Amino acid sequence: MADLRLIYGFHAVTARIRQNPDGVLEIYLQAQRNDPRMRDLIKLAEAGGVRVIPVDAKRLDGMAGSARHQGVAARVDASRRVQHLDDVLDTLEEPPLLLVLDGVQDPHNLGACLRSADAFGVHAVIAPKDRAVGITATVEKVACGAAETVPYITVTNLARTLRELQERDIWVAGAAGDAGQDLNSFKHTRALAWVLGAEGEGLRRLTRETCDELVRIPMLGSVESLNVSVSAGICLFEARRQRAV
């Protein structure tokens, strides 16, 4: 069943056409724009067989609502994504590196987490179906294309999914500000899933109890915690740094 939605902005639309042109039904371009960036997008759409519809700025404003569309929008079939974690894990040629988000509800935070996941070669981002924002037009725009390059997989029961990862010999490490071990002493270069909690609340009790290990990011200043997307970037960078040593 198709899941049709609109996405906005050059990065999000360009990435969707490059990664999955069959999932782009049509793109809407501001007719008044004729700059090189717009011309490049039109060439990309034509090469991918995507229908291009010129529209005026007022119509785009109405379609996007409060979102900054940059003169570009696309109607896409969001159901054409990787649906199952096994589809990812069964095809990997290196130890998995996963990011698990326990109930992130802010679309800007999720978009930024996806950008970090893409930057550090995460094989999939996993999140619960409930109490989480999901992929929206805002998420896709903030992600700057990463929503198309990193599989985003939603699951019904997060704790059960973590146990299934453990059965695949994937170490599950939860980021928690009160953990006894800090990131400087955490060493793991094999299959790894980093689990981060929601804004303000942190990891839920069952998620926390299911983790193999809890790790805190050392903090030297006066603030008590970091934004979840910043924490994700730090943890994923350290995972990749250790693998490269």
N, C-alpha and C positions, 0 to 999 in steps of 0.2 A: 504494500500500500504506500502510495506516494505521501511524502511529508513536505508540502510546498511552503516555502518561506522566502522572504526578501533579505538580501545581504547588501551592505553598502561599503563604499570606499574602494580605492584603487587596489590596495594590497589584498583585501579579502576577495574581491572579484577576480583579480588576475590569478591569484593562487588557485581559486576554484577551477578556473578554465584550464590552467596548466595541469592540475592534478586529476580532474575528473570532468572533462568537457561534456560528457554524456549526461551529467547531472545538472548542467546549466541549461535551463529552458530558453531564457532570453535575457538580454541585458538592456538596460535603459541608460542612455547617455544624454547629457545636457547638450542640446543642439547648438547652443551658442559657443561651446568650447571647441577649439580646433588647434590645440597645442600639441607638441610632440608626444607627450604622455598619453593623451587621448587617442592620437593616431596609432600609437603602438598597441594600445588596447584593442582598437578596432581590428588591426591586422591579426592579433592573437585570436580574437573571437572568430574572425572569418576563417582562419586556419583550422580552428576547432569545430567549425560548422555550427557556431552559435548565432542565433538570430539577434541582430542589433536594431534597437528601436530608438530613434532620436526623439527626445521629449523636451519641453521647456522647463526652466528652472522651477517654476511654480508647481508643476506636477511632481517633480522629484521631491520638493519640499513636503508636499502632501503625503507622498509615499513613505518618506523617511521619518516623518514626525519630528522629534527633537534630535534625531541622529544627524551627525555631520556626514553628508553623503559624498562630498567632493565632486559632485556631478556625475556619479556613477552608482547604479544599483543593478541587481540581478535577481531574477526569480530562479530558485534552485530547488532541486529535489533532495532534501536533507536526509532522506532514508537511505541514500546510496553511500553509506559509510561502512567501515568495518563494524560488524555487530557483535562479534564474539572474540573473547580474549584468546581462545585457542587458535583462532585464525592467525593471530600475531605470533604467539609463542611457538607454534609448530613450524614456523618458517625461518626462525632466527638462526644466524650462523655465529653468534657471540652470546655470552651470558646476558640475559635480559636485564634491562634497567627500566624500572617502572616508577611512575608517580601516582600515588593514590591520594585523592582529595576527599576528606571526610566532611562533606556537607558545606562546601564553599558556595555561598549564595550571592556574592557580589559579582556581576558580570565583568567588571573591570579587573578584578582579582583573577578570575578564571582566565580571561584573555591573556593577562600577563603571565600566569602560570604556564599556559600553552606556549607562549613565546620562549620561556625558559626551557621548557621541555624540548622544544625544537632545537634550541641552541646547543643543548648538551646531549643530544642524541637519544632521548628517551623513546622507548619502543611503543609505549602506550600510556595514556592517562586514564585512570579508572576512577569512577565516582558513583555514588548511589543514585538511583532514579529519584528518590524522594529527598526532600530537604537539601536540594542542590539546584543551582541555577540552570544547568544545561547549556547547550550551544544556542545562543541567540544572535541576532544581527549585531548587537553591541559587542558581544564576545568575539565574533569573527573580525570585527573592525579593530578592536584592541589587539587581537592576536596577530594582526598584520600577516595573514597567510598561514600561520602555524596551525590554525584549526583544520586546515586541509592536509597538512603534512604529518601531523601526529594523530594516530587513532585515538578517539575519545570514546571510551566504552562505559556504558552505564550498567549497573548491576542491581538486582533486587535486594540482596543481602550482602552487605559489605564484609561483615565478619566471616561469613562462610566463604566468600571469595578470597579473603586473606588466607584462610586455612587451606584452600585449594592451591594457592600459590606456594605455601609451605610444603604441601605434598609434592610439588614439582621442584623441591630443593631451592626455592627462592627465599632468601633471608628477608624478613619483614622488619624494617626499622622505623619506629615512630618518632617524630620530632616533638619533644615536650620540654617546656621551660624548666620543669622541676626534676628532670632526669638526673641521675647521679653521674652518668658518663657524659663527657662533652665531645664535640665533634673532632677535636684535636686527637683524642685517643681512640676514636672509632676507626677500625680498620676492617675493610671488607672489599675484596676485589672480584668476587664472584657474582652470581645472580642476585639482584637486590631490588627491593621495592621500598621506596621512601613513602611514608604515610604522614600527611600533614592535615591538621584539623581546621575547622572553620574559623572565621574571623571572631576573635574575642573568646570563643568557647573552647577552642582547642580540640583535642581528640575526645570523642565520646568514650564512655567507660568501656563498653564491650570492644570497641576498636582498640583501645589502649591495652586491654588485657590480652588481646589476640596477638599483638606484636611480639616478635622474638626479642626485641631489644628497644629501649627508649634512649634517645640521645638528645642533648640540648646543644643549642648554638651558644658558644661563649659570648657573653655581653659585657662590655667594658664601660658603657655609658650609664645614663640614668633611666633610660626607657626600659620597660619590663619585657616587651615583646616586639617582634618585627611583623610587618605585613606578610601574609601567607605567601605571596608571590616572591617577595624578597627571600624569605626562608627557603622556598623551593629552589630558587637560583643558587643559594649558598650550598645547600645539601647536594644538589645535582652536580655542581661544579666540583665539589670534593670527591664525589663518586667517580667522575671522569678523571680527575687528577690522579687518584690512587690507581686507576686502571692503567694509566700511562706511565707510571713509575717503573 
